[in-house]
Amino acid sequence: MGDTQDTTPAYPPRQTTNVPPRAKDSEIPPSSSLQRRLFGSRGIAAFTIDTGPLSQTNANPTSERGAENQGVATSTTTTRTRTKRGRWHTLEFKVYGLVFLIAIPIMVWVPISLSQPSNPNYYAFSWHLKKGWIAGRLRDDSDFQYRSFRDYTLPLAGIMALYLLLSKLFVNLKDFSSSSTSDYQRLQDRGASSNAIGDADLYTPPRRNRLVFLLCFTTIFVLALHGTNALKLVLMCALNFALAKALGGTRLAPVAIWALNVAALFTIHWNDGIKYASMSSSLAFLDGYQGLLPRWQINYNITMLRLVSFSLDLHWARQVAAGSRTNAATTPAGEARVEGSRERTAVARPLDEYSFRNYIAYVLYPPLFIAGPIMTFNDWTSQLFKPLKIPLRTTMLYAIRFLACLMTMELILHFIYVNAIKDSKAWQGATPLELSMIGFWNLIIVWLKVSERGSLPVRDGGRGWVEISAWSPSPPISLSPPL
């Protein structure tokens, strides 16, 4: 009987010799002969992207492991690496530079030319212009938000100085309240819960005089800002607080919270702030004093977001306490890390911290009241209990950035009147290029307002920073409240 041939397939399977290896995409020549003549073997891809590796490596293609599996002897692998040059010298970047040198001056000159008296539509928007202070030019004064900031620069600076002085004074006053009161006997209960933060320092309550100062200053600030309209604001805060306390932790809570606040926002704007006279003729006298900013409904846009933030944070905290939701920032060992903004936002505070006192202090917090930025209630309360330490260098760099944005805005408003053109709709006969530049530079103005935020960061007792904000909209960056 002859020997039986072993038909068991080898592992790993060997590559069939008659199948050619697949070429790399970068090695496939372009199908167009014109592309080959103009751009070489890589075609137009060589003009737009770098298809090669970051470094060139010459090595034996057969690895030692693959050689051992196939029973092939290997030799020492020699690797040579040569770093490739950057692409700044390539034709692509030379074209970019040429486009930049041509397009950017045109994008600046077009709106400047539209802002000259030679523009046929000049007198349709010139009534928006006021006397300026740069090179004898008129200044575009059509933006209500920026005009409010410029008109109230000195009062804002005074409020900022007063706030910092009083804040420093109150924080350093001796707290005569006993640490054995019920407000301060919460650490032992928190340490035993896996849903609470384990670090006792994170839950050291702020001094009672700090909260008293916040509530007192907030009351004076809001009354000066909105006058009798502050009563409407407090009423909306109370309604939202009652709803959050009643439904927090239930399935209906998110829908009910958003429905109430969105409906209230639309109602307030639809009725232009809801005058007292429209409610009852006997209340018409309350319309006599409406504060420095009578249009309280404008600032309510941001206030409404804080109302929603508190309500949803309370809703999620109750779910954490009930065990139906996991505290995202809690570690398996039961200790949480409240270090960065993400952790401070995700971690649920103890339920007794969702009080009406903390709620009002958060919603009407003066440095962030007018323009934000928006901070969640969890984040704000976390920093109130354990303030962040901001380096002085960071504060100074932020102040320099603020001044740079401020001067850039002033230059634009003195030489480019696109906001006045937009408000007056004075673009009759404009070319597509001119229309696009009117829209583009209006976006630049909005971006500068968002970047400036009408706020100047200043040190608060060496432990944090505050901002005195002057307008909306809110920027996308959350900064820490002081102390």
CORSULVEN-V13734 format. One record per helix or strand of 3 or more residues. SS is the DSSP state (a for helix, b for strand). FROM is the first residue (numbers start at 1). TO is the last residue. Records with the same first field share a line. If there is no record, write none. Layout:
BEGIN
SS=FROM-TO, FROM-TO
END
This chain:
BEGIN
a=25-27, 33-39, 45-48, 64-70, 91-114, 122-128, 144-151, 153-172, 182-184, 187-191, 200-203, 208-226, 229-247, 253-270, 276-279, 281-288, 296-322, 341-346, 351-353, 356-363, 366-369, 377-385, 392-415, 418-424, 432-452
b=55-58, 80-83, 129-131, 138-140
END
